[in-house]
Each structure stands twice: as C-alpha cells, then as structure tokens.
Amino acid sequence: MKTIILKAWAKINLTLDVLEKRADGYHNLASVMQTVGLYDSVSLEKAAKTTIKTNSPNCPANETNLAYKAAKRLLTGYSIQQGVAIEIYKNIPIAAGLAGGSADCAATLHGINELFDLKIPQPKLLQIAAELGADVPFCLLGGTQLAEGTGTKLTELPKHPNVVIVLAYLPIKMPLDKTAKIYQELDKSFFPKERQTETVVNALKLGNISKIAENLSNNFTPVVSSMYMEVLELIAAFRQQDSLGVNMTGSGPTVFAYFETEKAAFKAVKKVSQSFPNCVMYCVNPRNI
C-alpha cells in the first residue's frame, strides 16, 4: 500500500496590516508571510473510508479538522469512491498564530492530488485551498509571499535572507473564536494607522535583514497584548536580549524574534526561559521554497 508522507511547514507574519472593512464583513489585509523551519508530519494512505489520527489530544481527530475537510473536498469533488487514512504528527503548537492546521490542510491537498494521480493544476488547487481557509493557499505555496485581500491573493516576493528566528509559544488558553474577537476589539478601540508591509517588501527586495527586522509589525499585537499582558512582557524580554526585531505572529500568542547568530538566539532563549518557564521555544530559519 502506497504511503505518502509530507512536511507541513509553519508560517509567521512579518507584517500584518488590517485595512478597510469589506461589505461582506471581512477585512482586507496586507501581510508579508514567511515559511519557517518547523513542521508537522502528514501521512496519507488509501483506505476504505476517510479517517484521521493525531498524536495531539488538542488536535481534533474528526470532521472538524481542516485536513479531513480537504480530503472530503477532493474525494467528493473528483468522484473518488475510496477514502484516505490521514495521520498527523503535530510539532506546530495549536491555535498559536503559526498556521499549523492550515499547513496540515495544504499538505493533505498536495498528498491526495499525488496519491490518486488527480493532476489538479496549481491554480485550481489554490482555488480549493481558499475555500478551506484564508491561510491554506499560502501554506500550499510557501516561501515568502505578499498576501492581500482576505489573505488569499498571493504575490511571490524575493527570498528572505538567512537569519535565526526564535519562535516562543505561550501556552495561553485563548477562545476558539479568538480571531473574530480580536477583529471586534480592533474595530472598536484599536483600529490601526501603522502600515509596514510596503517597507518590509522593499527591504526584502534589497535583502536588508536589519531593515526587515526593524519593521516587523502586526496590527493584532496591541489588541492581544491588552487581553494577555504576558505577550507584551515576552516581546519586551526578547527586546532586552538584543534581538534585531521582535513581534507576534498572526492572531498570536506566539512571539518571534530575529537574531544574527545561533549563539545569540540560544543565549536569549536561555535567559528568557528563566522568566517564562512554560514558554515553548524553537530556533528556526526562514524556509525558502
């Protein structure tokens, strides 16, 4: 029995600018998104019916899982009478702003396309990905991309220069609808004026790591920090460790910090861990596909 095993890579938002609210209730965004070297492992095998297993008790092993939805969408859409057995080994923290669920979903789309030799062209696969979730198209392509609209309109950007990135996940219990709540607060009290996406796009074109790091930004950071002071404290802790730049990714609560060398990153992790013993940290690099 043929088994396909794929790596589902995490992402960070170097910038996340929230623009105007649309007529459909969603917001337009401008965000520079970057794949980083932390991944889940997704295993796919043909089966009599579609099932999903995971090593994480916090990851749903049922039809609410995005990977399961991706499988059903392709199998039903292409009139395939078989199912697929999906196994996900989670390394990416769940509901952390790192797009772990979207990455698993994208890997499943890729894998089923290959497993059943569907030969779905990339534009069609991206269209299906956008139906499943706003971050899924990015996870399907990876690399360094400018995301616009609701996050599904993607433009490839120059490759990110190499740097050491510390991902610091705070195990805060956030509501399942956290992103909706953040948008509500943003509209009510925090609507942003800062726009850094264009600056970071230009810095990427120049390959200027200092300029990229200095302009990391996320319009969600003030909102989430007002709800969870630990996020602001964690950002401040990394700033004190001579990071090149630091911010929160997505709707949080994961914070990421740039360092010139592994030595500097490991030193910062050791120091910051003393104040945040429950924080899970990873040292990664940008992944250019």
N, C-alpha and C positions, 0 to 999 in steps of 0.2 A: 504494500500500500504506500503510495507516494505521500510523503510529508513535506510540507513547505514551512520553513522557519524564517521569520523576518524580524528585523530590528525596528522597533517603533520609537523614533527619536523624540526627545523633549524639545520644547522651544522656549525662548524668552522674548519679551518685547523690549527692544532697545528704546523705543518710544511708543507712546500710546496717546494720541491726541483725539479727544472726543470733540466732534464738530457738531453741526446743527442736528436737531431732532427732525426726523422724517415724518411724512404724512402717515406712514404705516406704524408709527410708534417707536420704531427703531432709531438708532443714531448713526450718522455717518462717522467713520473713523479714518484716521491716517496713522499707520503704525509700521515701524520697521521691525520685522520679525526675523529671528535667527535660530537655526537649529544648533543644539549643543550636544556634547558627547555623553548624554545619559539616556538610557533606552530601556523599554520593556521588550520582552521576547514573545512573539506571537507565533504559535504553531497551528497549522491548518492541515486537515486530512479529510478526504471524502468519507461520508458516513450516511447511514440510512435516514437520519434526521439531524437537524441542527442543534448542537449543544454547545455550552460554554463552561469552561472551568477556569479558575484563577487561584493563585496562591495567596491572595489577599482577602481577608474577611470583610474588608471595607469596599471591595470592588464587586458590584452586582454580577452574579453569575446567572442572569436571566434575560428576558427580552428587553429590559430597560438599558442594557449595556449597548453602547454605540457600536461595538464590534459585531454584536449579534444583529443589530438593526442593519448594518452594512451587508452582512451575509444574506439576510432575508430579502433585502432590496435587490441584490444582484441575482440571487437564485430564482426569485419570483419574476423579476423583470426579464430574465433571459430563459424562462420556462424550463428550468433545470429541475428534474424530478428527485434528485438526490439532496442530501443535506451536507453539512460540514461540521466536523468536530473542531472547536476552537479552544486552544489552551493559551492563557495569558500569564506569563511570569512577570509580575509587577516589580519594577525598581523605581519608577517615577512615582513620587507621592501623589495621592489622590486629592482632587479639588485644591490644587496648590498654585494654579496660575501657570503651569508648565505644559498644559495640553496633553496630559497622559492619555485620557480617554479618546481624544481626537486622533492622537498618534496611533493608538491601537486600531481605531476605526479605519484610518488610512492604510495601515498595513494589511488589514483584512481585505480591503478593496483590491489592493495590489495582488494579494495572495490568491484570492478567488479568481481573479482575471487570469492568473497564471495556471492555477490548479485545474480549471475547467477549459483552458485554452480559448477563452472568450474573445480575445483580440479586441477588447474595447479600446478605442483610441483615447489618448490622453484628454482631449477637450471634453469628451463625453464623460469620462471618469471624474473629471473636475466638476462637471455639472452635477453628477450624482453626489459627489462629496459635499458640495454646497448645500444640497437638500438635507444632508445629515447633520451638519453643524458648521458654524462660522469658521472654526479653526481647521477643519478637516482638509480643505483644499491646500492650505499652506503645508500641513503635515504630509500631504501627498507629494508635493514638490520638494519641500525642504530648502536648505541653503539660506540665502539672505534675500528677503523679499520685502517690497513695499506693499502693504495691504491697505486697500481703500474700500469705500462703500461700507457695507456691514462687516468687512474684513475678508470678503471672498474674491475681490478683484485684486489680482496679484501682478506685480511687475518685478522681474528679476533685477537685483542690484549687484554691484561689484562684490567680490568675495571679501568677507570680513578678515582683516589682518589677524594673525595669531596673537592670542593673549590668554592668560589664565583667568578663568571665571569661577568664583566660589558661588555655588547655589546654597542658600541657607533656608531650609524649610522649617517654619514654626508650626508645631502641631496644635494650632488653634482650632477649636470647634466652631466652624462657620456654618451658617444656614445653607441648605441645599440650593436655595434661590438667591445666593449671595450676589450674583452679578446684577440681577434685577433690583435688589435692594440698594446696591451701590449706585446704579443709574438714577434711582429715585432721589437719593441724597444729593447726587451730583446736580440734578436739575433744580433741586430745592435750595441748596446752600453753597454748593462748591463749583458752580459752572465755570470751567477753566478758561483762562485767557492765554496761558502759555502754549506755544506751538513750537516743538523742537524737531519734528520729523524732517523738515526740509534741511535743517542744519546737519543732522546726522547723515542724511542721504549724501549731502555734499562732502562730508568728512569721509564717508566710505569710498566715494569716487577718488578722493585724494590718498586713501589708505592711511589716514591720520588717526592712529589709535588714541592719542591724547584728546583730540577734538571729539571723537566718538564718545569716549568715557566721560568727558566733562559735560556732555549734553544728554546723557541718559535721562529720560523723563517718562512720567506716567501720570496722566490726569486722575487716575484712580487712587494714587498713593495718599493724597491728603484725606480723601474720604475714608479709606480703610484705616489709616492711622488715627483718625478721630474715633473710630469704633474700637480699635485694638492698638493701644499705646505701644505694645511690645514691638509692633512693626517699625514705628518711628525710632524706638530705642535701639533696635537691631541695625537699622540704617546708620544711626549715629555711631554705634560701636564700630562698624566697618570703616566709617569715615576717619575715626581716630586711629585706624591701623594703616594709614597711608594708602588707601585704595585709590586707584586712578579715577574711579567713579562708582556710584552705587545707587540702586533704586529697587523698586518692587516690579515683579513681572505679572502681567495680566491683571486679574482681579485678586491676586495675592493668595495666601500671605507670604509666598516665597520671595525672599530678597536675594539679589545677585550683586556681586562686587567684582570689579576688574583689578587685576594685579599684573605687574610686568613679568614676574618670575614665579615659578612654583614655590621657591623658598619663601618669598614674601607672602604668598597665598597660604601656605601651611602654617606660617608663623601667625597670621591673622586668625586662621581657624582655631588654632590652639588658644589664643588669647580670648577671642570672642566666646568660645565654648565655656570658658570659666563663668561668664555672666549669664549664658544661655545654655545650660546643661542639657535641656530637652530638644534643642535645635538639631536637626539632621542636616549635615553639610556634605557637599560633594565638590571636588575640584575638577573642572572640565575645561574643554577648549571649544571654540566655535567649530561647528562641523560644516564644511563647505562641500556641497554635493555637485 
